[in-house]
């Protein structure tokens, strides 16, 4: 049983929603963030990355950075940039990118469900990233970035969503970062009851994106429970902000790799080693997109090649080992190119599929040596791995479009 309840969102006025909404804090570095907010004093990125308010040599993880974020958030509420709904609501968040729509329910999930593995994970988290968001949430007293969850599509929820969109005008409808962003508020008590009951009958929710934000929200909840030992479980800090999308609406994009060198191999030796585990077919100068699982594109010396994993080079019955990212890592990146830990090795970098294969060619032409185009991991793979309690290899999934921050804020008290 999953608990997803309505909440009183702090959200921008309709007139300023487009200016407040911003990409997630972790998709760019500080310098990119500074350029992103130029000319827009309302961008939520200023709160998410409050180090921009300090000199360049200031510690971005210092206490005063988080205090500045909290101060800016409170000031925007005082100025009327943000308002708070009087009663708990669910919200419909629709995003349309390149003609494809995904429509989610915005609500608050239970930290106990996370701890009891009803909210299922597939990714490890880094302590430093957790610490950062934990401090941000705790000092701002709010979840400011929604967790991207998915669930098995439910007809009852779908009907409520369809009827609400058909019968009501949206409160927001704007283009943000190239994506149509549209929001409706669900105030109808009956509709809210249908949604809440449907989630209660849902056996599991899955984190698609936002493992660090989710883990941080849970850490803050644990801290508050220690501070308030007589807590009832109904306090807002026992819940975290999320957007829940049905699994049949989501698309995972490829998450590609570029490597700096051939690990001391000349080109001929490199190809000989590859062909022990892969068949290799030259495709020429045009971009090659893998057409199916267990096939890969490789760009080297101005040409594209198709690699196909040979039978017996991976365990098809193992939910992790059969992933293409695992096959490439275990049969090529590690044994041939010497990439033992892709999370820490400086010789490898990762390129989200949203940038296209042209970005792989550019990176190779500008200094990297070889690039690998991946076939996207599926939602089914993600769910199977989470159900098995296993962990996906690093950089296995890339979701688009990104959920914007600054549209919904969940206060913890």
HELIX and SHEET records of a PDB file:
HELIX    1   1 UNK A   17  UNK A   20  1                                   4    
HELIX    2   2 UNK A   25  UNK A   27  5                                   3    
HELIX    3   3 UNK A   30  UNK A   36  1                                   7    
HELIX    4   4 UNK A   45  UNK A   48  1                                   4    
HELIX    5   5 UNK A   50  UNK A   53  5                                   4    
HELIX    6   6 UNK A   63  UNK A   78  1                                  16    
HELIX    7   7 UNK A  111  UNK A  115  1                                   5    
HELIX    8   8 UNK A  127  UNK A  140  1                                  14    
HELIX    9   9 UNK A  155  UNK A  167  1                                  13    
HELIX   10  10 UNK A  189  UNK A  200  1                                  12    
HELIX   11  11 UNK A  211  UNK A  227  1                                  17    
HELIX   12  12 UNK A  236  UNK A  238  5                                   3    
HELIX   13  13 UNK A  247  UNK A  249  5                                   3    
HELIX   14  14 UNK A  267  UNK A  274  1                                   8    
HELIX   15  15 UNK A  324  UNK A  328  1                                   5    
HELIX   16  16 UNK A  329  UNK A  333  3                                   5    
HELIX   17  17 UNK A  353  UNK A  355  5                                   3    
HELIX   18  18 UNK A  357  UNK A  365  1                                   9    
HELIX   19  19 UNK A  379  UNK A  387  1                                   9    
SHEET    1   A 5 UNK A   4  UNK A   5  0                                        
SHEET    2   A 5 UNK A 100  UNK A 110 -1                                        
SHEET    3   A 5 UNK A  90  UNK A  97 -1                                        
SHEET    4   A 5 UNK A 179  UNK A 186 -1                                        
SHEET    5   A 5 UNK A 172  UNK A 176 -1                                        
SHEET    1   B 6 UNK A   4  UNK A   5  0                                        
SHEET    2   B 6 UNK A 100  UNK A 110 -1                                        
SHEET    3   B 6 UNK A 239  UNK A 246 -1                                        
SHEET    4   B 6 UNK A 147  UNK A 151  1                                        
SHEET    5   B 6 UNK A 205  UNK A 209 -1                                        
SHEET    6   B 6 UNK A 119  UNK A 120  1                                        
SHEET    1   C 2 UNK A  10  UNK A  12  0                                        
SHEET    2   C 2 UNK A  82  UNK A  84 -1                                        
SHEET    1   D 2 UNK A 142  UNK A 143  0                                        
SHEET    2   D 2 UNK A 410  UNK A 411 -1                                        
SHEET    1   E 2 UNK A 252  UNK A 253  0                                        
SHEET    2   E 2 UNK A 398  UNK A 399 -1                                        
SHEET    1   F 6 UNK A 278  UNK A 284  0                                        
SHEET    2   F 6 UNK A 303  UNK A 309 -1                                        
SHEET    3   F 6 UNK A 295  UNK A 300 -1                                        
SHEET    4   F 6 UNK A 370  UNK A 373 -1                                        
SHEET    5   F 6 UNK A 255  UNK A 259 -1                                        
SHEET    6   F 6 UNK A 348  UNK A 352 -1                                        
END                                                                             
